[in-house]
Amino acid sequence: MKKRVTGIGGLFFKSTDPDASKDWYKKYLGFDTDAYGSTFWWKDKEGNDCSTQWSPFPKDTNYYEPSKKDFMFNYRVENLEELLMVLKEEGVTIVGDMETHEYGKFGWILDNDGNKIELWEPIDQAFL
């Protein structure tokens, strides 16, 4: 099996006013925000363009369920389909079905504390 997690793909958190949060981070911390939050670009050790997404979600979102936490981490992975099969064999709880989009594949698991973790096999070029 190749590497599992290769980096942080995103930081997602609940906010009472996501637009106000985006404005605050733009004004005071210089985030380049859009409708989804802010995308940070970086290069991996091979020089490939990579991104990490920062996004406030509405306080009433159900996207993090079954976790009851106010945040969710997204981790960049290699070969998501294989990783999900291995994790399931290892007894990790898989949440829902894998989804494929033009910007990558997504799968979800629960960690030992019941936090929902989003796994992303990215296609960073879709954002360029």
C-alpha positions, -999 to 999 in steps of 0.1 A, spaced: 0 0 0 12 35 -8 13 63 17 -20 69 35 -22 106 45 0 129 25 -11 163 40 -39 184 53 -65 190 27 -88 213 46 -99 227 79 -137 230 83 -155 245 113 -189 257 122 -196 294 125 -227 313 136 -221 336 105 -197 321 79 -197 352 58 -187 374 88 -160 348 96 -146 350 60 -147 388 62 -129 389 95 -102 365 84 -98 385 52 -96 419 70 -74 409 99 -53 380 87 -52 386 49 -71 355 38 -80 356 1 -116 345 6 -144 334 -18 -178 318 -14 -161 286 0 -136 301 23 -99 304 13 -76 281 -7 -39 279 3 -15 269 -24 18 251 -18 41 227 -35 49 192 -23 84 179 -22 82 168 -59 72 204 -69 35 196 -76 9 223 -70 -12 213 -40 -40 230 -21 -55 232 14 -90 245 19 -101 266 49 -139 268 52 -164 281 78 -197 262 76 -231 273 90 -237 264 126 -266 241 117 -247 221 90 -252 183 91 -221 177 69 -200 166 99 -226 140 111 -225 116 128 -199 136 147 -213 161 171 -181 183 169 -180 218 155 -151 210 132 -139 184 106 -105 178 92 -99 168 56 -67 149 49 -51 145 15 -45 108 6 -32 86 -22 -54 59 -37 -86 65 -17 -104 34 -29 -76 11 -17 -72 30 15 -109 27 24 -108 -10 18 -77 -14 40 -92 8 68 -125 -12 67 -105 -44 71 -86 -29 100 -120 -21 117 -122 16 111 -158 29 107 -165 40 72 -192 67 69 -213 68 37 -201 60 2 -171 74 -17 -179 103 -40 -160 113 -72 -160 149 -84 -139 168 -110 -116 179 -82 -111 145 -66 -125 116 -47 -139 118 -11 -145 93 16 -153 96 53 -144 77 84 -147 81 122 -117 84 144 -114 68 179 -132 98 194 -161 97 170 -148 127 149 -158 125 113 -127 127 91 -129 135 54 -103 118 32 -96 134 -2 -77 121 -32 -72 154 -48 -70 166 -84 -54 199 -77 -51 208 -113 -89 212 -114 -85 245 -94 -58 260 -115 
